[in-house]
Amino acid sequence: MTEAAPAVGAIGRLKLYYERNEQRIAVLSFICGFLFDILMVDRADSWEAIGQQVLYLAVILAALTQMFFEEGKPLETGTLFVVKRWYYQYRSAIIHFFLGTLLNVYTIFFFKSSSLLVSFSFLVFLVFLLWANESERFKSLGLSFKFTLLSLCTLCFSANVVPIFVGSIGLVVFLLSMFAGCLPLFGVVWWIRKHSPGLFPRARRQMLVPLGAVLTGFLVFYFFRLIPPVPLSIPFIGIYHAVEKTQDTYRLSHERPAWRIWHHGDQEFLAQPGDKVYVFFRIFSPTRFSDQVQLRWYLKEEARGWTLQDTIPIKILGGRAEGFRGYGFKSNYQPGEWKVQVETTDGREIGRVYFQLETRPEWPRNFEIDIE
């Protein structure tokens, strides 16, 4: 006679399924979490969002600093108070959860602030670190890797928040944001050097070296104009035959067929004599933000590729929930493939739109009207 195995309950079956499919579940959770954050992430200048980021960064910094002091020391959790024992048991999981949430948020912010073609390499770098934060292999690398992720998050936070408080962007503001992002870790290392000088060499190796590497990466990406101009972003841009302002709305005239839902306005532009080509856009900028952008018109030539045809400066003001509305037009043009880029004054692209232009003789036409 053999004794029957005890029945496995629902929780036991779920635990067994998780153990057998841990890698697949981790990948699915990563994808679902990222998609959820895309839908739920608030405005970049939301005080609630900024406050949440500050809280997460402070908790991560405090926990990692405590782990730094305890590294190499035996830890007995059996005699600890239940809350403290729970904290030590789940401390690493909390750190990785907060880091993952912050990296999600910053990847989304940077993704919204430029076209994928321009910022592809920087976004790939962020996504790689986002994945690495979920990988067991990278989790086992120790404190240096965790401080690398923390350094990245603090610099991303500063790159986004400092321009919001200053009310503009540019080289000086970016350097100021990098300086501000370095202060938390510099402060911790300074405190360690003052109160525990024997630990300073390890602090320099595990904290300052990762910070320096991430800072160098930011400066290189900025120099090559691969960092999107956060917190600016363009949620909408399109090509139209006419743009008319009526009180608090804009009337946008176009001939786009209803089935061509992936186009904004007339990206297949049929021009009659005397027509103007209008570009209308909405650009998100934080409250109290005041700066200038440029509409740059490019024509694709067979010999030289994209060649600049015109530049139109436009003053923008922040604060409107749907984004600041602006437009420009061009009356001198020729048939061909065109694109219009919205850029900062130092040439950092925020968004772009392509359109094909053909000239035809006059013929009857009926415009559809969109209201913005």
C-alpha positions as CSV (number, residue, x, y, z in Angstrom):
1,M,0.0,0.0,0.0
2,T,1.3,3.4,-0.9
3,E,0.1,6.6,0.8
4,A,-1.9,8.9,-1.5
5,A,-0.2,12.3,-2.3
6,P,-2.0,15.3,-0.7
7,A,-4.3,17.2,-3.0
8,V,-2.8,20.4,-4.4
9,G,-5.1,23.4,-3.9
10,A,-5.7,26.3,-6.3
11,I,-2.9,28.4,-4.8
12,G,-0.5,25.5,-5.0
13,R,-1.4,24.9,-8.7
14,L,-0.8,28.6,-9.4
15,K,2.5,28.5,-7.7
16,L,3.6,25.4,-9.6
17,Y,2.5,27.0,-12.9
18,Y,4.4,30.1,-12.1
19,E,7.6,28.1,-11.3
20,R,7.3,26.2,-14.6
21,N,6.6,29.3,-16.7
22,E,8.5,32.1,-14.8
23,Q,10.3,33.5,-17.8
24,R,7.2,33.7,-20.0
25,I,5.2,35.3,-17.2
26,A,8.0,37.8,-16.6
27,V,8.1,38.8,-20.3
28,L,4.3,39.1,-20.4
29,S,4.2,41.1,-17.2
30,F,6.9,43.4,-18.6
31,I,4.9,44.0,-21.8
32,C,1.6,44.5,-20.0
33,G,3.1,46.9,-17.5
34,F,4.7,49.0,-20.2
35,L,1.4,49.2,-22.2
36,F,-0.5,50.0,-19.0
37,D,1.9,52.9,-18.2
38,I,1.5,54.2,-21.8
39,L,-2.2,54.6,-21.1
40,M,-1.9,55.8,-17.5
41,V,1.1,58.1,-17.5
42,D,0.0,61.7,-16.7
43,R,1.3,65.0,-18.0
44,A,5.0,65.5,-17.5
45,D,4.3,68.6,-15.4
46,S,1.7,67.0,-13.2
47,W,2.6,67.7,-9.5
48,E,1.2,64.3,-8.5
49,A,3.5,62.5,-11.1
50,I,6.5,64.6,-10.1
51,G,5.8,63.9,-6.4
52,Q,5.5,60.1,-7.0
53,Q,8.8,60.1,-8.9
54,V,10.5,62.0,-6.0
55,L,9.1,59.4,-3.6
56,Y,10.3,56.5,-5.6
57,L,13.8,57.9,-6.1
58,A,14.1,58.7,-2.4
59,V,13.0,55.2,-1.4
60,I,15.4,53.6,-3.9
61,L,18.3,55.8,-2.8
62,A,17.7,55.1,0.9
63,A,17.3,51.4,0.4
64,L,20.4,51.1,-1.7
65,T,22.5,53.2,0.7
66,Q,21.4,50.9,3.5
67,M,22.4,47.8,1.4
68,F,25.7,49.5,0.8
69,F,26.5,49.7,4.5
70,E,25.3,46.1,5.1
71,E,27.1,44.6,2.2
72,G,29.3,41.7,3.3
73,K,27.8,41.6,6.8
74,P,25.7,38.6,8.1
75,L,22.0,39.5,8.5
76,E,19.8,37.6,10.9
77,T,16.2,38.3,10.2
78,G,14.6,35.7,12.5
79,T,14.7,37.9,15.6
80,L,13.6,41.1,13.8
81,F,10.2,42.7,14.3
82,V,7.7,41.4,11.7
83,V,7.5,44.7,9.7
84,K,11.3,45.0,9.6
85,R,11.6,41.3,8.7
86,W,9.1,41.9,5.9
87,Y,11.1,44.9,4.7
88,Y,14.3,42.9,4.5
89,Q,12.6,40.0,2.8
90,Y,11.1,42.2,0.0
91,R,13.5,45.1,-0.1
92,S,15.1,44.0,-3.4
93,A,11.7,43.4,-5.0
94,I,10.5,46.8,-4.0
95,I,13.7,48.5,-5.5
96,H,13.3,46.7,-8.8
97,F,9.6,47.5,-8.9
98,F,10.2,51.2,-8.4
99,L,13.1,51.2,-10.8
100,G,11.0,49.4,-13.5
101,T,8.1,51.9,-13.0
102,L,10.4,54.9,-13.3
103,L,12.2,53.5,-16.4
104,N,8.7,52.9,-17.9
105,V,7.7,56.5,-17.3
106,Y,10.9,58.0,-18.7
107,T,11.0,55.8,-21.8
108,I,7.4,57.0,-22.5
109,F,8.3,60.6,-21.9
110,F,11.3,60.4,-24.2
111,F,9.4,58.4,-26.8
112,K,6.7,61.1,-27.0
113,S,9.2,63.9,-27.3
114,S,10.7,63.0,-30.7
115,S,10.2,60.9,-33.8
116,L,11.4,57.3,-33.4
117,L,13.9,57.7,-36.3
118,V,15.8,60.5,-34.4
119,S,15.9,59.1,-30.9
120,F,15.9,55.3,-31.8
121,S,19.4,54.6,-30.3
122,F,18.6,56.4,-27.0
123,L,15.2,54.7,-26.7
124,V,16.8,51.3,-27.4
125,F,19.2,52.0,-24.6
126,L,16.4,52.8,-22.2
127,V,14.4,49.8,-23.2
128,F,17.4,47.5,-22.8
129,L,17.9,48.8,-19.3
130,L,14.2,48.4,-18.6
131,W,14.4,44.8,-19.7
132,A,17.7,44.3,-17.7
133,N,16.0,45.5,-14.6
134,E,13.6,42.5,-14.9
135,S,16.3,40.0,-15.8
136,E,17.5,37.7,-13.1
137,R,21.0,37.7,-14.6
138,F,21.3,41.5,-14.3
139,K,19.6,41.5,-10.9
140,S,22.5,39.4,-9.6
141,L,25.2,41.9,-10.7
142,G,25.1,43.6,-7.3
143,L,24.9,47.2,-6.1
144,S,26.9,48.7,-8.9
145,F,24.3,47.8,-11.5
146,K,21.5,49.0,-9.2
147,F,23.3,52.3,-8.7
148,T,23.7,52.6,-12.5
149,L,19.9,52.3,-12.9
150,L,19.3,54.8,-10.1
151,S,21.8,57.2,-11.8
152,L,19.9,56.9,-15.0
153,C,16.6,57.5,-13.3
154,T,17.8,60.6,-11.4
155,L,19.3,62.1,-14.6
156,C,16.1,61.4,-16.6
157,F,14.1,62.9,-13.8
158,S,16.2,66.1,-13.8
159,A,16.3,66.3,-17.6
160,N,12.5,66.3,-17.6
161,V,11.7,68.4,-14.5
162,V,14.4,71.2,-14.6
163,P,13.1,72.6,-17.9
164,I,9.6,72.6,-16.4
165,F,10.7,74.9,-13.5
166,V,13.0,77.0,-15.7
167,G,10.3,77.4,-18.4
168,S,12.6,76.8,-21.4
169,I,15.1,74.3,-22.9
170,G,18.6,74.6,-24.3
171,L,22.2,73.7,-23.6
172,V,22.5,75.7,-20.3
173,V,19.2,74.2,-19.0
174,F,20.3,70.7,-20.0
175,L,23.7,71.1,-18.2
176,L,21.9,72.5,-15.2
177,S,19.6,69.5,-15.2
178,M,22.6,67.1,-15.3
179,F,24.2,68.9,-12.4
180,A,21.0,68.6,-10.4
181,G,20.6,64.9,-11.2
182,C,24.1,64.2,-9.9
183,L,23.5,65.9,-6.5
184,P,21.7,63.1,-4.6
185,L,24.5,60.5,-5.1
186,F,27.2,63.1,-4.7
187,G,25.6,64.0,-1.4
188,V,25.5,60.4,-0.2
189,V,29.1,59.8,-1.1
190,W,30.2,63.1,0.5
191,W,28.4,62.0,3.7
192,I,30.1,58.6,3.6
193,R,33.5,60.2,3.1
194,K,32.9,62.5,6.1
195,H,31.4,59.9,8.5
196,S,32.9,56.6,7.3
197,P,36.1,57.4,5.4
198,G,37.1,53.7,5.3
199,L,34.1,53.0,3.0
200,F,34.8,55.9,0.6
201,P,36.9,53.8,-1.9
202,R,34.0,51.3,-2.2
203,A,31.4,54.1,-2.4
204,R,33.4,55.8,-5.2
205,R,33.6,52.5,-7.1
206,Q,30.0,51.4,-6.6
207,M,28.3,54.8,-6.8
208,L,30.4,57.5,-8.5
209,V,31.8,55.3,-11.3
210,P,28.3,54.2,-12.5
211,L,27.0,57.8,-12.2
212,G,30.0,59.1,-14.2
213,A,29.4,56.5,-16.9
214,V,25.7,57.3,-17.2
215,L,26.4,61.1,-17.2
216,T,29.0,60.6,-20.0
217,G,26.4,58.7,-22.0
218,F,23.9,61.5,-21.6
219,L,26.4,64.1,-22.7
220,V,27.4,62.1,-25.8
221,F,23.8,61.5,-26.8
222,Y,23.0,65.2,-26.3
223,F,26.0,66.2,-28.4
224,F,24.8,64.1,-31.3
225,R,21.3,65.3,-30.8
226,L,19.9,61.9,-30.0
227,I,18.2,62.9,-26.7
228,P,14.6,64.0,-27.3
229,P,13.8,67.6,-26.2
230,V,11.8,66.7,-23.1
231,P,9.3,67.8,-21.8
232,L,8.1,69.0,-25.2
233,S,6.1,66.7,-27.4
234,I,3.8,66.8,-30.4
235,P,0.6,64.7,-30.1
236,F,-0.7,65.9,-33.5
237,I,0.6,67.4,-36.7
238,G,-1.0,67.4,-40.2
239,I,-1.1,69.0,-43.7
240,Y,-4.1,71.2,-44.7
241,H,-5.4,73.4,-47.5
242,A,-6.5,76.1,-45.0
243,V,-6.3,76.9,-41.3
244,E,-8.8,79.5,-40.0
245,K,-8.9,80.6,-36.3
246,T,-12.4,81.3,-35.0
247,Q,-12.5,82.5,-31.4
248,D,-11.1,79.5,-29.4
249,T,-11.1,76.9,-32.2
250,Y,-9.3,76.3,-35.5
251,R,-11.1,75.2,-38.7
252,L,-8.9,72.8,-40.7
253,S,-9.8,72.3,-44.4
254,H,-8.8,69.1,-46.2
255,E,-9.8,66.6,-48.9
256,R,-8.6,63.4,-47.3
257,P,-10.8,60.4,-48.0
258,A,-12.5,59.0,-44.9
259,W,-10.9,55.6,-45.3
260,R,-7.3,57.1,-45.1
261,I,-7.5,57.2,-41.3
262,W,-3.7,57.0,-40.8
263,H,-3.2,60.4,-42.5
264,H,-3.6,63.8,-40.8
265,G,-5.1,66.1,-43.3
266,D,-3.9,66.1,-46.9
267,Q,-0.7,64.2,-46.9
268,E,-1.5,63.5,-50.5
269,F,-1.8,67.2,-51.3
270,L,-3.3,68.2,-54.7
271,A,-2.5,71.9,-55.3
272,Q,-4.4,74.2,-57.6
273,P,-2.9,77.6,-58.7
274,G,-2.8,80.0,-55.8
275,D,-3.0,77.3,-53.1
276,K,-1.0,77.5,-49.9
277,V,0.2,74.4,-48.0
278,Y,-0.6,74.7,-44.3
279,V,1.0,72.7,-41.4
280,F,-1.0,72.6,-38.2
281,F,0.3,71.1,-35.0
282,R,-0.4,70.8,-31.3
283,I,2.7,70.8,-29.1
284,F,2.6,69.9,-25.4
285,S,4.6,72.3,-23.2
286,P,4.3,72.6,-19.5
287,T,2.5,75.4,-17.6
288,R,4.5,78.7,-17.6
289,F,6.7,77.3,-20.4
290,S,7.7,80.0,-23.0
291,D,10.0,79.2,-25.8
292,Q,10.4,79.1,-29.6
293,V,10.3,76.3,-32.1
294,Q,11.0,76.2,-35.9
295,L,9.0,74.7,-38.8
296,R,11.6,73.5,-41.2
297,W,10.4,72.6,-44.7
298,Y,12.4,70.0,-46.7
299,L,12.1,68.8,-50.3
300,K,13.5,65.5,-51.4
301,E,15.8,66.0,-54.5
302,E,17.3,63.1,-56.5
303,A,20.8,64.4,-56.3
304,R,21.1,65.8,-52.8
305,G,18.3,64.1,-50.9
306,W,16.4,66.1,-48.3
307,T,17.2,69.8,-48.8
308,L,16.0,72.6,-46.6
309,Q,13.6,75.0,-48.4
310,D,12.3,77.3,-45.6
311,T,12.4,77.9,-41.8
312,I,9.5,79.5,-39.9
313,P,10.0,80.5,-36.2
314,I,6.9,80.1,-34.0
315,K,6.6,81.3,-30.4
316,I,4.9,78.7,-28.1
317,L,3.3,79.1,-24.7
318,G,2.6,76.2,-22.3
319,G,-0.2,75.3,-20.0
320,R,-3.1,74.2,-22.4
321,A,-4.1,70.6,-21.6
322,E,-4.5,69.6,-25.2
323,G,-1.3,71.4,-26.2
324,F,-0.4,74.7,-27.8
325,R,-1.9,75.1,-31.2
326,G,0.2,76.6,-34.0
327,Y,0.5,76.6,-37.8
328,G,2.6,77.8,-40.7
329,F,2.2,77.8,-44.4
330,K,4.2,77.9,-47.6
331,S,3.1,79.5,-50.8
332,N,6.2,78.9,-53.0
333,Y,6.6,75.2,-53.7
334,Q,7.1,72.6,-56.4
335,P,5.8,69.1,-56.9
336,G,7.5,66.3,-55.1
337,E,8.0,64.6,-51.8
338,W,8.1,66.9,-48.8
339,K,8.5,66.8,-45.1
340,V,8.1,69.3,-42.3
341,Q,10.0,69.0,-39.1
342,V,9.2,70.9,-35.8
343,E,12.5,71.5,-34.1
344,T,13.8,73.4,-31.1
345,T,16.0,76.5,-31.8
346,D,19.1,74.3,-31.4
347,G,17.9,71.8,-34.0
348,R,16.5,69.0,-31.9
349,E,13.5,67.4,-33.6
350,I,10.2,67.2,-31.7
351,G,8.0,65.8,-34.5
352,R,7.6,65.5,-38.3
353,V,5.1,64.9,-41.0
354,Y,5.6,63.7,-44.6
355,F,3.4,64.6,-47.6
356,Q,3.4,64.2,-51.4
357,L,2.6,67.3,-53.4
358,E,1.1,67.3,-56.9
359,T,0.0,70.4,-59.0
360,R,-3.1,70.3,-61.1
361,P,-5.3,72.8,-63.0
362,E,-8.4,74.2,-61.4
363,W,-11.3,71.9,-60.8
364,P,-14.3,71.9,-58.5
365,R,-13.6,70.5,-55.0
366,N,-15.4,70.2,-51.6
367,F,-13.4,70.5,-48.4
368,E,-14.0,68.6,-45.2
369,I,-13.6,70.6,-42.0
370,D,-12.0,69.4,-38.9
371,I,-12.3,71.4,-35.7
372,E,-9.3,71.7,-33.3
